Amino acid sequence: MAPNLVVLGAGVSGLTTALLLARSGDYNITIIAKHMPGDYDIEYASPWAGANYLPVATPGTPSETYERTTWPELAHLAESLPEAGVHFQETVIYRRAKDVGSATGDWFAELIKEDAWFRDVVPNFRILPKSELPDGIDGGTAFTSVCFNTALYLPWLTSQCLKHGVIVRRGIVSHIAEAANLHHTGKRADLVVNCTGLASLRLGGVEDSAVYPARGQIVLVRNDPGVMASVSGTDDSSDEATYIMHRAAGGGCILGGCLQKHNWESQPDPNMAIRIMRRCIELCPKLVPEGKGIEALSIIRHGVGLRPMRKGGPRVAKEVISGVDVVHNYGHGGYGYQTSYGAAQAAERLVRETCGSSRPRL
Ligand code: FAD
């Protein structure tokens, strides 16, 4: 009999982990989650993400491995699977010397390096000459990245799971061990994979005090600037940044943003929204017709998401909680898409180590 697994959580971490496990054909999997693709909720980070691939990991950390090993998977999606809603986008990253030490400057510290560790990972990495830098910018790089249309990608991941036999159900647990009783067979699961993101702070049996939110506010618009661009900081506040991400397949364009640590506020701040829109037009004037301002932005929605940050980085680890084998995969902060395949592969290895598979190997 194939081991029975419950994956708790249907964000990008839970769905990717479930998909890799299901593709192997070695497990009998149920996904249980309070929120599913299609929902927009402050407790559910994944739909709010841009989402693009802008590596921020410190070299030598597991996150670097996750980001490095995720890129080929994302390039494959963009090249070969248009139905996933991921496309290549040319990207420019601008650095301002005065942002060093600010919340956003620290966030961008690896991303803005001219000798960035990922320069051989992404295609077409180059250092921008001074002649290509806007006023007020001290340096910059450009490369080819990808951008997800999360409104297509999350349902696509779910469909891929269904195609590989995963059963997907709504459920809410207050303790991680309860999830073992929710396998669709009615039998107790052999292992639970914990992909609950920010909820791991309070989830019974996990209660990881290293987990905290970093609030991100965005404006989704119909305008198309033709490029993705980010700058390391702003003069408005040390926890505000400026970034533009154009989503695949009609997903609109994300204007951001901020990185407000320990801020749980779920509602968009209208003043910040105006600052975001102004700054994005300043950064990328092609967003609107020449001479126009924020009135020329066609707004789809304002949004707020909470990045599931974790002191010390993401947690991909195994432990036994109240007699239940658990593999954790959470704490992916502002980089859960760009680490998704690498982290899911690491979680899959831990699942195999813990409960193996009864399927006969050919
Ligand atoms: P979540 O998406 O939050 O999913 C958690 C799941 O667990 C949900 O299904 C929830 O219902 C379920 N759950 C929780 N508790 C329980 C419970 N007790 N019982 C049952 N179910 C439970 N990342 C990038 O890589 N690139 C980007 O460009 C990017 N941009 C971002 C921009 C913003 C504004 C934000 C907010 C985030 C951004 N991120 C980006 C980060 C990315 O969105 C997150 O790292 C990622 O979505 C985390 O996914 P997750 O599956 O771990 O958590």
Residues whose N, C-alpha, C, O or C-beta is under 5 A from the ligand:
A	BS01	FAD	L8 G9 A10 G11 V12 S13 G14 I32 A33 K34 H35 M36 E43 Y44 A45 S46 W48 A49 G50 A51 N52 G171 I172 V173 C195 T196 G197 L198 A199 G216 Q217 G305 L306 R307 N329 Y330 H332 G333 G334 Y335 G336 Y337 Q338
